[in-house]
Each structure stands twice: as structure tokens, then as C-alpha cells.
Amino acid sequence: MAIILARYCEIGLKNTPARRRFERILKKNILDMLAADCVEALVTSVDARYYVRADDMCRCV
């Protein structure tokens, strides 16, 4: 299993409701992008970071 660390900056500057909305959109976009390539992944968030865990990362590149 491989892990990709994705960080963001500008979203973290938004107020709390807007930041949460943008974080949900970002997470959905990440999952949709991977699903389009038939890659199953688990996306978790901690602070201003997303951890993308997938078994078949060679298809993600």
C-alpha cells in the first residue's frame, strides 16, 4: 500500500464553514479522479493535509 501526502495552503485561510466546504469538494475531486482511473483509494484528512492510501498507485501517476 502506498500513501500520497497532499497539502493545501489557500483553503486553510478561509473561515471555518467555507474551509469545510472546500475541503469536502477537494476530497470528492481526489476520489473522482482516482475512480476515473479505476483506482480504489481511502482519503483521510489531518489538519491541512490529505493522506491518499491506495494499493495500485502505479495507475495514479
All heavy atoms as TSV, in Angstrom:
chain	resi	resn	atom	element	x	y	z
A	1	MET	N	N	0.843	-1.174	0.000
A	1	MET	CA	C	0.000	0.000	0.000
A	1	MET	C	C	0.891	1.240	0.000
A	1	MET	O	O	1.802	1.357	0.787
A	1	MET	CB	C	-0.909	0.011	1.229
A	1	MET	CG	C	-1.761	1.245	1.309
A	1	MET	SD	S	-2.963	1.253	2.641
A	1	MET	CE	C	-4.138	0.113	1.974
A	2	ALA	N	N	0.591	2.151	-0.890
A	2	ALA	CA	C	1.335	3.395	-0.977
A	2	ALA	C	C	0.488	4.539	-0.426
A	2	ALA	O	O	-0.739	4.477	-0.428
A	2	ALA	CB	C	1.703	3.682	-2.423
A	3	ILE	N	N	1.166	5.570	0.033
A	3	ILE	CA	C	0.480	6.736	0.594
A	3	ILE	C	C	0.994	7.993	-0.096
A	3	ILE	O	O	2.202	8.184	-0.233
A	3	ILE	CB	C	0.709	6.853	2.115
A	3	ILE	CG1	C	0.169	5.622	2.816
A	3	ILE	CG2	C	0.054	8.116	2.656
A	3	ILE	CD1	C	0.472	5.595	4.297
A	4	ILE	N	N	0.081	8.839	-0.525
A	4	ILE	CA	C	0.421	10.150	-1.087
A	4	ILE	C	C	-0.012	11.195	-0.077
A	4	ILE	O	O	-1.134	11.159	0.431
A	4	ILE	CB	C	-0.308	10.393	-2.419
A	4	ILE	CG1	C	0.189	9.415	-3.476
A	4	ILE	CG2	C	-0.092	11.827	-2.886
A	4	ILE	CD1	C	-0.571	9.520	-4.778
A	5	LEU	N	N	0.868	12.135	0.202
A	5	LEU	CA	C	0.550	13.246	1.092
A	5	LEU	C	C	0.231	14.463	0.227
A	5	LEU	O	O	1.056	14.904	-0.570
A	5	LEU	CB	C	1.733	13.560	2.011
A	5	LEU	CG	C	1.624	14.824	2.848
A	5	LEU	CD1	C	0.473	14.718	3.828
A	5	LEU	CD2	C	2.918	15.088	3.571
A	6	ALA	N	N	-0.971	14.991	0.380
A	6	ALA	CA	C	-1.388	16.181	-0.364
A	6	ALA	C	C	-1.633	17.301	0.631
A	6	ALA	O	O	-2.402	17.144	1.573
A	6	ALA	CB	C	-2.654	15.885	-1.157
A	7	ARG	N	N	-0.960	18.430	0.415
A	7	ARG	CA	C	-1.119	19.588	1.303
A	7	ARG	C	C	-1.781	20.722	0.532
A	7	ARG	O	O	-1.642	20.829	-0.669
A	7	ARG	CB	C	0.246	20.075	1.774
A	7	ARG	CG	C	0.946	19.144	2.679
A	7	ARG	CD	C	2.277	19.701	3.123
A	7	ARG	NE	N	2.283	21.164	3.088
A	7	ARG	CZ	C	3.363	21.903	3.214
A	7	ARG	NH1	N	4.514	21.340	3.395
A	7	ARG	NH2	N	3.283	23.212	3.184
A	8	TYR	N	N	-2.456	21.579	1.259
A	8	TYR	CA	C	-3.030	22.764	0.640
A	8	TYR	C	C	-2.769	23.972	1.534
A	8	TYR	O	O	-2.554	23.838	2.726
A	8	TYR	CB	C	-4.526	22.593	0.366
A	8	TYR	CG	C	-5.356	22.312	1.593
A	8	TYR	CD1	C	-5.787	23.340	2.408
A	8	TYR	CD2	C	-5.708	21.022	1.930
A	8	TYR	CE1	C	-6.548	23.101	3.530
A	8	TYR	CE2	C	-6.479	20.766	3.049
A	8	TYR	CZ	C	-6.893	21.803	3.845
A	8	TYR	OH	O	-7.654	21.552	4.945
A	9	CYS	N	N	-2.786	25.143	0.927
A	9	CYS	CA	C	-2.486	26.363	1.686
A	9	CYS	C	C	-3.667	27.322	1.702
A	9	CYS	O	O	-4.175	27.660	2.757
A	9	CYS	CB	C	-1.274	27.062	1.085
A	9	CYS	SG	S	0.232	26.108	1.223
A	10	GLU	N	N	-4.107	27.762	0.557
A	10	GLU	CA	C	-5.119	28.820	0.474
A	10	GLU	C	C	-6.437	28.429	1.120
A	10	GLU	O	O	-7.115	29.278	1.690
A	10	GLU	CB	C	-5.356	29.217	-0.985
A	10	GLU	CG	C	-4.165	29.895	-1.631
A	10	GLU	CD	C	-3.845	31.233	-0.980
A	10	GLU	OE1	O	-4.778	31.991	-0.642
A	10	GLU	OE2	O	-2.661	31.515	-0.820
A	11	ILE	N	N	-6.811	27.167	1.054
A	11	ILE	CA	C	-8.074	26.745	1.670
A	11	ILE	C	C	-7.999	26.956	3.183
A	11	ILE	O	O	-8.983	27.320	3.812
A	11	ILE	CB	C	-8.383	25.266	1.340
A	11	ILE	CG1	C	-8.645	25.108	-0.152
A	11	ILE	CG2	C	-9.587	24.774	2.129
A	11	ILE	CD1	C	-8.826	23.677	-0.597
A	12	GLY	N	N	-6.831	26.770	3.754
A	12	GLY	CA	C	-6.654	26.927	5.189
A	12	GLY	C	C	-6.848	28.346	5.684
A	12	GLY	O	O	-7.035	28.578	6.876
A	13	LEU	N	N	-6.844	29.307	4.778
A	13	LEU	CA	C	-7.021	30.708	5.157
A	13	LEU	C	C	-8.491	31.118	5.229
A	13	LEU	O	O	-8.812	32.201	5.711
A	13	LEU	CB	C	-6.299	31.621	4.158
A	13	LEU	CG	C	-4.783	31.429	4.070
A	13	LEU	CD1	C	-4.218	32.323	2.976
A	13	LEU	CD2	C	-4.121	31.713	5.400
A	14	LYS	N	N	-9.383	30.274	4.738
A	14	LYS	CA	C	-10.806	30.598	4.713
A	14	LYS	C	C	-11.415	30.475	6.110
A	14	LYS	O	O	-10.854	29.840	6.994
A	14	LYS	CB	C	-11.549	29.640	3.765
A	14	LYS	CG	C	-10.985	29.562	2.371
A	14	LYS	CD	C	-11.177	30.863	1.654
A	14	LYS	CE	C	-10.684	30.739	0.214
A	14	LYS	NZ	N	-10.516	32.011	-0.423
A	15	ASN	N	N	-12.593	31.074	6.287
A	15	ASN	CA	C	-13.291	30.899	7.565
A	15	ASN	C	C	-13.778	29.450	7.664
A	15	ASN	O	O	-13.801	28.721	6.682
A	15	ASN	CB	C	-14.423	31.906	7.729
A	15	ASN	CG	C	-15.507	31.766	6.678
A	15	ASN	OD1	O	-15.714	30.701	6.124
A	15	ASN	ND2	N	-16.185	32.861	6.396
A	16	THR	N	N	-14.167	29.021	8.830
A	16	THR	CA	C	-14.446	27.602	9.088
A	16	THR	C	C	-15.513	27.001	8.163
A	16	THR	O	O	-15.269	25.945	7.577
A	16	THR	CB	C	-14.821	27.390	10.562
A	16	THR	OG1	O	-13.743	27.878	11.374
A	16	THR	CG2	C	-15.035	25.926	10.868
A	17	PRO	N	N	-16.684	27.619	7.987
A	17	PRO	CA	C	-17.681	26.996	7.092
A	17	PRO	C	C	-17.199	26.884	5.644
A	17	PRO	O	O	-17.395	25.865	4.995
A	17	PRO	CB	C	-18.889	27.916	7.186
A	17	PRO	CG	C	-18.708	28.691	8.447
A	17	PRO	CD	C	-17.230	28.796	8.657
A	18	ALA	N	N	-16.555	27.923	5.156
A	18	ALA	CA	C	-16.050	27.896	3.778
A	18	ALA	C	C	-14.929	26.869	3.635
A	18	ALA	O	O	-14.870	26.130	2.647
A	18	ALA	CB	C	-15.558	29.280	3.364
A	19	ARG	N	N	-14.040	26.803	4.615
A	19	ARG	CA	C	-12.929	25.839	4.568
A	19	ARG	C	C	-13.455	24.412	4.526
A	19	ARG	O	O	-12.996	23.594	3.729
A	19	ARG	CB	C	-11.997	26.033	5.750
A	19	ARG	CG	C	-10.773	25.127	5.680
A	19	ARG	CD	C	-9.800	25.374	6.813
A	19	ARG	NE	N	-10.397	25.020	8.087
A	19	ARG	CZ	C	-10.639	25.857	9.091
A	19	ARG	NH1	N	-10.328	27.131	8.985
A	19	ARG	NH2	N	-11.180	25.444	10.214
A	20	ARG	N	N	-14.437	24.117	5.354
A	20	ARG	CA	C	-15.008	22.759	5.363
A	20	ARG	C	C	-15.649	22.420	4.021
A	20	ARG	O	O	-15.534	21.305	3.528
A	20	ARG	CB	C	-16.010	22.615	6.491
A	20	ARG	CG	C	-15.350	22.547	7.837
A	20	ARG	CD	C	-16.344	22.289	8.935
A	20	ARG	NE	N	-15.659	22.283	10.223
A	20	ARG	CZ	C	-16.202	22.693	11.339
A	20	ARG	NH1	N	-17.440	23.148	11.353
A	20	ARG	NH2	N	-15.528	22.650	12.463
A	21	ARG	N	N	-16.348	23.394	3.442
A	21	ARG	CA	C	-16.981	23.164	2.143
A	21	ARG	C	C	-15.923	22.881	1.070
A	21	ARG	O	O	-16.034	21.918	0.306
A	21	ARG	CB	C	-17.834	24.364	1.743
A	21	ARG	CG	C	-18.620	24.120	0.465
A	21	ARG	CD	C	-19.539	25.277	0.124
A	21	ARG	NE	N	-18.767	26.353	-0.462
A	21	ARG	CZ	C	-18.674	27.590	0.044
A	21	ARG	NH1	N	-19.301	27.905	1.150
A	21	ARG	NH2	N	-17.955	28.509	-0.551
A	22	PHE	N	N	-14.860	23.694	1.031
A	22	PHE	CA	C	-13.796	23.487	0.046
A	22	PHE	C	C	-13.050	22.178	0.288
A	22	PHE	O	O	-12.640	21.507	-0.654
A	22	PHE	CB	C	-12.816	24.661	0.045
A	22	PHE	CG	C	-13.335	25.877	-0.660
A	22	PHE	CD1	C	-13.516	27.056	0.025
A	22	PHE	CD2	C	-13.645	25.849	-2.004
A	22	PHE	CE1	C	-13.988	28.188	-0.600
A	22	PHE	CE2	C	-14.123	26.969	-2.658
A	22	PHE	CZ	C	-14.302	28.145	-1.957
A	23	GLU	N	N	-12.878	21.798	1.553
A	23	GLU	CA	C	-12.218	20.521	1.861
A	23	GLU	C	C	-13.051	19.341	1.362
A	23	GLU	O	O	-12.507	18.380	0.828
A	23	GLU	CB	C	-11.966	20.393	3.360
A	23	GLU	CG	C	-10.849	21.266	3.859
A	23	GLU	CD	C	-10.710	21.248	5.367
A	23	GLU	OE1	O	-11.668	20.855	6.065
A	23	GLU	OE2	O	-9.637	21.640	5.855
A	24	ARG	N	N	-14.368	19.424	1.535
A	24	ARG	CA	C	-15.245	18.351	1.027
A	24	ARG	C	C	-15.156	18.255	-0.491
A	24	ARG	O	O	-15.094	17.163	-1.063
A	24	ARG	CB	C	-16.697	18.595	1.448
A	24	ARG	CG	C	-17.010	18.197	2.857
A	24	ARG	CD	C	-18.514	18.157	3.108
A	24	ARG	NE	N	-19.187	19.397	2.725
A	24	ARG	CZ	C	-19.389	20.432	3.535
A	24	ARG	NH1	N	-18.968	20.389	4.779
A	24	ARG	NH2	N	-20.016	21.505	3.108
A	25	ILE	N	N	-15.144	19.409	-1.152
A	25	ILE	CA	C	-15.045	19.429	-2.615
A	25	ILE	C	C	-13.705	18.847	-3.061
A	25	ILE	O	O	-13.652	18.048	-4.004
A	25	ILE	CB	C	-15.234	20.862	-3.154
A	25	ILE	CG1	C	-16.669	21.331	-2.918
A	25	ILE	CG2	C	-14.883	20.941	-4.640
A	25	ILE	CD1	C	-16.891	22.808	-3.159
A	26	LEU	N	N	-12.629	19.233	-2.390
A	26	LEU	CA	C	-11.302	18.722	-2.740
A	26	LEU	C	C	-11.232	17.213	-2.568
A	26	LEU	O	O	-10.747	16.494	-3.444
A	26	LEU	CB	C	-10.227	19.401	-1.892
A	26	LEU	CG	C	-8.792	18.932	-2.117
A	26	LEU	CD1	C	-8.370	19.158	-3.562
A	26	LEU	CD2	C	-7.856	19.662	-1.155
A	27	LYS	N	N	-11.753	16.710	-1.458
A	27	LYS	CA	C	-11.745	15.271	-1.210
A	27	LYS	C	C	-12.550	14.533	-2.279
A	27	LYS	O	O	-12.109	13.512	-2.813
A	27	LYS	CB	C	-12.305	14.966	0.177
A	27	LYS	CG	C	-12.282	13.507	0.529
A	27	LYS	CD	C	-12.778	13.278	1.940
A	27	LYS	CE	C	-12.785	11.808	2.303
A	27	LYS	NZ	N	-13.224	11.603	3.683
A	28	LYS	N	N	-13.718	15.066	-2.627
A	28	LYS	CA	C	-14.542	14.450	-3.666
A	28	LYS	C	C	-13.814	14.452	-5.000
A	28	LYS	O	O	-13.841	13.458	-5.733
A	28	LYS	CB	C	-15.875	15.176	-3.782
A	28	LYS	CG	C	-16.806	14.561	-4.810
A	28	LYS	CD	C	-18.062	15.394	-4.948
A	28	LYS	CE	C	-19.005	14.844	-6.004
A	28	LYS	NZ	N	-18.429	14.584	-7.291
A	29	ASN	N	N	-13.150	15.547	-5.341
A	29	ASN	CA	C	-12.412	15.626	-6.600
A	29	ASN	C	C	-11.269	14.614	-6.646
A	29	ASN	O	O	-11.009	14.009	-7.690
A	29	ASN	CB	C	-11.881	17.040	-6.829
A	29	ASN	CG	C	-12.979	18.013	-7.200
A	29	ASN	OD1	O	-14.072	17.612	-7.576
A	29	ASN	ND2	N	-12.685	19.297	-7.074
A	30	ILE	N	N	-10.569	14.433	-5.528
A	30	ILE	CA	C	-9.485	13.453	-5.468
A	30	ILE	C	C	-10.042	12.054	-5.713
A	30	ILE	O	O	-9.515	11.290	-6.529
A	30	ILE	CB	C	-8.751	13.518	-4.114
A	30	ILE	CG1	C	-7.953	14.816	-3.991
A	30	ILE	CG2	C	-7.823	12.312	-3.953
A	30	ILE	CD1	C	-7.399	15.072	-2.594
A	31	LEU	N	N	-11.126	11.717	-5.019
A	31	LEU	CA	C	-11.726	10.389	-5.183
A	31	LEU	C	C	-12.281	10.183	-6.589
A	31	LEU	O	O	-12.128	9.106	-7.170
A	31	LEU	CB	C	-12.815	10.175	-4.134
A	31	LEU	CG	C	-12.307	10.005	-2.713
A	31	LEU	CD1	C	-13.473	10.026	-1.725
A	31	LEU	CD2	C	-11.500	8.731	-2.571
A	32	ASP	N	N	-12.910	11.214	-7.155
A	32	ASP	CA	C	-13.441	11.105	-8.518
A	32	ASP	C	C	-12.324	10.906	-9.539
A	32	ASP	O	O	-12.471	10.120	-10.479
A	32	ASP	CB	C	-14.260	12.338	-8.884
A	32	ASP	CG	C	-15.596	12.405	-8.162
A	32	ASP	OD1	O	-16.004	11.385	-7.556
A	32	ASP	OD2	O	-16.217	13.489	-8.190
A	33	MET	N	N	-11.218	11.624	-9.369
A	33	MET	CA	C	-10.085	11.493	-10.283
A	33	MET	C	C	-9.527	10.073	-10.249
A	33	MET	O	O	-9.259	9.467	-11.278
A	33	MET	CB	C	-8.985	12.484	-9.916
A	33	MET	CG	C	-7.750	12.378	-10.784
A	33	MET	SD	S	-6.297	13.135	-10.070
A	33	MET	CE	C	-6.047	12.127	-8.634
A	34	LEU	N	N	-9.384	9.524	-9.046
A	34	LEU	CA	C	-8.860	8.171	-8.910
A	34	LEU	C	C	-9.855	7.142	-9.429
A	34	LEU	O	O	-9.471	6.165	-10.073
A	34	LEU	CB	C	-8.498	7.890	-7.452
A	34	LEU	CG	C	-7.323	8.696	-6.918
A	34	LEU	CD1	C	-7.195	8.501	-5.417
A	34	LEU	CD2	C	-6.038	8.321	-7.624
A	35	ALA	N	N	-11.141	7.355	-9.177
A	35	ALA	CA	C	-12.162	6.425	-9.659
A	35	ALA	C	C	-12.213	6.395	-11.189
A	35	ALA	O	O	-12.479	5.351	-11.781
A	35	ALA	CB	C	-13.520	6.802	-9.094
A	36	ALA	N	N	-11.944	7.526	-11.823
A	36	ALA	CA	C	-11.924	7.573	-13.284
A	36	ALA	C	C	-10.834	6.670	-13.849
A	36	ALA	O	O	-10.949	6.175	-14.977
A	36	ALA	CB	C	-11.722	9.005	-13.758
A	37	ASP	N	N	-9.780	6.444	-13.076
A	37	ASP	CA	C	-8.695	5.540	-13.481
A	37	ASP	C	C	-8.846	4.162	-12.863
A	37	ASP	O	O	-7.908	3.372	-12.864
A	37	ASP	CB	C	-7.335	6.124	-13.084
A	37	ASP	CG	C	-6.954	7.325	-13.912
A	37	ASP	OD1	O	-7.426	7.420	-15.059
A	37	ASP	OD2	O	-6.187	8.165	-13.421
A	38	CYS	N	N	-10.026	3.877	-12.307
A	38	CYS	CA	C	-10.338	2.580	-11.688
A	38	CYS	C	C	-9.401	2.254	-10.527
A	38	CYS	O	O	-8.984	1.104	-10.358
A	38	CYS	CB	C	-10.298	1.467	-12.726
A	38	CYS	SG	S	-11.493	1.690	-14.044
A	39	VAL	N	N	-9.063	3.257	-9.736
A	39	VAL	CA	C	-8.213	3.060	-8.561
A	39	VAL	C	C	-9.063	3.284	-7.319
A	39	VAL	O	O	-9.674	4.338	-7.163
A	39	VAL	CB	C	-7.013	4.040	-8.564
A	39	VAL	CG1	C	-6.206	3.902	-7.288
A	39	VAL	CG2	C	-6.149	3.811	-9.784
A	40	GLU	N	N	-9.120	2.274	-6.462
A	40	GLU	CA	C	-9.820	2.421	-5.195
A	40	GLU	C	C	-8.859	3.014	-4.184
A	40	GLU	O	O	-7.722	2.563	-4.067
A	40	GLU	CB	C	-10.323	1.074	-4.704
A	40	GLU	CG	C	-11.420	0.491	-5.560
A	40	GLU	CD	C	-11.944	-0.798	-4.996
A	40	GLU	OE1	O	-11.782	-1.038	-3.783
A	40	GLU	OE2	O	-12.512	-1.570	-5.769
A	41	ALA	N	N	-9.308	4.034	-3.458
A	41	ALA	CA	C	-8.432	4.721	-2.515
A	41	ALA	C	C	-9.213	5.145	-1.285
A	41	ALA	O	O	-10.434	5.290	-1.315
A	41	ALA	CB	C	-7.792	5.938	-3.176
A	42	LEU	N	N	-8.475	5.347	-0.226
A	42	LEU	CA	C	-9.022	5.870	1.025
A	42	LEU	C	C	-8.360	7.226	1.263
A	42	LEU	O	O	-7.129	7.324	1.265
A	42	LEU	CB	C	-8.709	4.917	2.182
A	42	LEU	CG	C	-9.105	5.390	3.567
A	42	LEU	CD1	C	-10.617	5.492	3.673
A	42	LEU	CD2	C	-8.561	4.452	4.612
A	43	VAL	N	N	-9.175	8.261	1.428
A	43	VAL	CA	C	-8.660	9.610	1.638
A	43	VAL	C	C	-9.031	10.041	3.045
A	43	VAL	O	O	-10.204	10.082	3.403
A	43	VAL	CB	C	-9.226	10.601	0.602
A	43	VAL	CG1	C	-8.710	12.003	0.861
A	43	VAL	CG2	C	-8.889	10.158	-0.801
A	44	THR	N	N	-8.018	10.350	3.844
A	44	THR	CA	C	-8.241	10.863	5.193
A	44	THR	C	C	-7.581	12.229	5.307
A	44	THR	O	O	-6.608	12.513	4.617
A	44	THR	CB	C	-7.670	9.916	6.261
A	44	THR	OG1	O	-6.282	9.709	6.002
A	44	THR	CG2	C	-8.384	8.585	6.258
A	45	SER	N	N	-8.110	13.052	6.204
A	45	SER	CA	C	-7.534	14.381	6.369
A	45	SER	C	C	-7.135	14.608	7.819
A	45	SER	O	O	-7.838	14.202	8.739
A	45	SER	CB	C	-8.520	15.462	5.928
A	45	SER	OG	O	-9.660	15.439	6.726
A	46	VAL	N	N	-5.995	15.247	7.977
A	46	VAL	CA	C	-5.486	15.650	9.280
A	46	VAL	C	C	-4.901	17.037	9.093
A	46	VAL	O	O	-4.026	17.232	8.248
A	46	VAL	CB	C	-4.404	14.681	9.798
A	46	VAL	CG1	C	-3.850	15.162	11.116
A	46	VAL	CG2	C	-4.953	13.270	9.932
A	47	ASP	N	N	-5.414	18.000	9.844
A	47	ASP	CA	C	-5.003	19.403	9.718
A	47	ASP	C	C	-5.177	19.846	8.269
A	47	ASP	O	O	-6.234	19.704	7.715
A	47	ASP	CB	C	-3.576	19.606	10.218
A	47	ASP	CG	C	-3.438	19.300	11.705
A	47	ASP	OD1	O	-4.409	19.533	12.446
A	47	ASP	OD2	O	-2.378	18.817	12.119
A	48	ALA	N	N	-4.167	20.384	7.656
A	48	ALA	CA	C	-4.251	20.864	6.277
A	48	ALA	C	C	-3.606	19.867	5.323
A	48	ALA	O	O	-2.993	20.244	4.336
A	48	ALA	CB	C	-3.580	22.225	6.157
A	49	ARG	N	N	-3.781	18.580	5.594
A	49	ARG	CA	C	-3.161	17.541	4.782
A	49	ARG	C	C	-4.170	16.435	4.487
A	49	ARG	O	O	-4.988	16.094	5.317
A	49	ARG	CB	C	-1.965	16.935	5.506
A	49	ARG	CG	C	-0.822	17.890	5.673
A	49	ARG	CD	C	0.245	17.298	6.580
A	49	ARG	NE	N	1.434	18.119	6.607
A	49	ARG	CZ	C	1.572	19.211	7.337
A	49	ARG	NH1	N	0.574	19.615	8.098
A	49	ARG	NH2	N	2.677	19.906	7.306
A	50	TYR	N	N	-4.055	15.893	3.299
A	50	TYR	CA	C	-4.829	14.723	2.926
A	50	TYR	C	C	-3.871	13.573	2.701
A	50	TYR	O	O	-2.822	13.734	2.071
A	50	TYR	CB	C	-5.622	14.953	1.635
A	50	TYR	CG	C	-6.902	15.704	1.866
A	50	TYR	CD1	C	-7.015	17.040	1.537
A	50	TYR	CD2	C	-8.000	15.065	2.419
A	50	TYR	CE1	C	-8.186	17.727	1.749
A	50	TYR	CE2	C	-9.175	15.754	2.642
A	50	TYR	CZ	C	-9.262	17.073	2.300
A	50	TYR	OH	O	-10.425	17.751	2.526
A	51	TYR	N	N	-4.226	12.426	3.230
A	51	TYR	CA	C	-3.458	11.204	3.022
A	51	TYR	C	C	-4.278	10.311	2.107
A	51	TYR	O	O	-5.403	9.939	2.435
A	51	TYR	CB	C	-3.173	10.498	4.344
A	51	TYR	CG	C	-2.297	11.308	5.258
A	51	TYR	CD1	C	-2.840	12.159	6.209
A	51	TYR	CD2	C	-0.911	11.235	5.153
A	51	TYR	CE1	C	-2.025	12.913	7.041
A	51	TYR	CE2	C	-0.093	11.986	5.985
A	51	TYR	CZ	C	-0.658	12.819	6.920
A	51	TYR	OH	O	0.153	13.566	7.731
A	52	VAL	N	N	-3.721	9.991	0.950
A	52	VAL	CA	C	-4.401	9.151	-0.022
A	52	VAL	C	C	-3.722	7.790	0.011
A	52	VAL	O	O	-2.541	7.670	-0.311
A	52	VAL	CB	C	-4.314	9.760	-1.443
A	52	VAL	CG1	C	-5.061	8.898	-2.436
A	52	VAL	CG2	C	-4.844	11.188	-1.435
A	53	ARG	N	N	-4.478	6.776	0.417
A	53	ARG	CA	C	-3.938	5.412	0.507
A	53	ARG	C	C	-4.585	4.563	-0.572
A	53	ARG	O	O	-5.814	4.508	-0.669
A	53	ARG	CB	C	-4.236	4.808	1.865
A	53	ARG	CG	C	-3.509	5.485	2.993
A	53	ARG	CD	C	-3.928	4.891	4.335
A	53	ARG	NE	N	-3.151	5.454	5.408
A	53	ARG	CZ	C	-3.485	6.544	6.077
A	53	ARG	NH1	N	-4.578	7.186	5.767
A	53	ARG	NH2	N	-2.719	6.999	7.045
A	54	ALA	N	N	-3.749	3.894	-1.363
A	54	ALA	CA	C	-4.257	3.027	-2.428
A	54	ALA	C	C	-3.286	1.891	-2.645
A	54	ALA	O	O	-2.080	2.030	-2.423
A	54	ALA	CB	C	-4.467	3.816	-3.715
A	55	ASP	N	N	-3.812	0.760	-3.082
A	55	ASP	CA	C	-2.967	-0.394	-3.351
A	55	ASP	C	C	-2.282	-0.278	-4.708
A	55	ASP	O	O	-1.150	-0.698	-4.870
A	55	ASP	CB	C	-3.789	-1.683	-3.320
A	55	ASP	CG	C	-4.224	-2.033	-1.917
A	55	ASP	OD1	O	-3.477	-1.686	-0.973
A	55	ASP	OD2	O	-5.283	-2.637	-1.764
A	56	ASP	N	N	-2.951	0.292	-5.680
A	56	ASP	CA	C	-2.444	0.309	-7.050
A	56	ASP	C	C	-2.020	1.724	-7.434
A	56	ASP	O	O	-2.654	2.365	-8.247
A	56	ASP	CB	C	-3.531	-0.207	-7.991
A	56	ASP	CG	C	-3.018	-0.477	-9.380
A	56	ASP	OD1	O	-1.793	-0.437	-9.578
A	56	ASP	OD2	O	-3.836	-0.713	-10.269
A	57	MET	N	N	-0.948	2.220	-6.845
A	57	MET	CA	C	-0.513	3.596	-7.083
A	57	MET	C	C	0.159	3.796	-8.433
A	57	MET	O	O	0.217	4.905	-8.926
A	57	MET	CB	C	0.421	4.075	-5.979
A	57	MET	CG	C	-0.264	4.167	-4.628
A	57	MET	SD	S	-1.734	5.183	-4.656
A	57	MET	CE	C	-1.026	6.779	-4.450
A	58	CYS	N	N	0.642	2.751	-9.070
A	58	CYS	CA	C	1.295	2.925	-10.364
A	58	CYS	C	C	0.295	3.420	-11.403
A	58	CYS	O	O	0.677	4.045	-12.378
A	58	CYS	CB	C	1.964	1.642	-10.814
A	58	CYS	SG	S	0.835	0.273	-11.076
A	59	ARG	N	N	-0.975	3.184	-11.204
A	59	ARG	CA	C	-2.001	3.670	-12.115
A	59	ARG	C	C	-2.349	5.126	-11.851
A	59	ARG	O	O	-3.001	5.776	-12.658
A	59	ARG	CB	C	-3.238	2.812	-12.010
A	59	ARG	CG	C	-2.969	1.386	-12.443
A	59	ARG	CD	C	-4.151	0.515	-12.213
A	59	ARG	NE	N	-5.172	0.851	-13.196
A	59	ARG	CZ	C	-6.308	0.186	-13.288
A	59	ARG	NH1	N	-6.563	-0.799	-12.481
A	59	ARG	NH2	N	-7.195	0.531	-14.183
A	60	CYS	N	N	-1.925	5.650	-10.695
A	60	CYS	CA	C	-2.263	7.039	-10.327
A	60	CYS	C	C	-1.339	8.055	-10.962
A	60	CYS	O	O	-1.647	9.226	-11.019
A	60	CYS	CB	C	-2.173	7.222	-8.807
A	60	CYS	SG	S	-3.355	6.251	-7.904
A	61	VAL	N	N	-0.206	7.646	-11.401
A	61	VAL	CA	C	0.809	8.586	-11.878
A	61	VAL	C	C	0.562	8.991	-13.303
A	61	VAL	O	O	0.108	8.308	-14.105
A	61	VAL	CB	C	2.226	7.989	-11.735
A	61	VAL	CG1	C	3.262	9.013	-12.084
A	61	VAL	CG2	C	2.419	7.467	-10.356
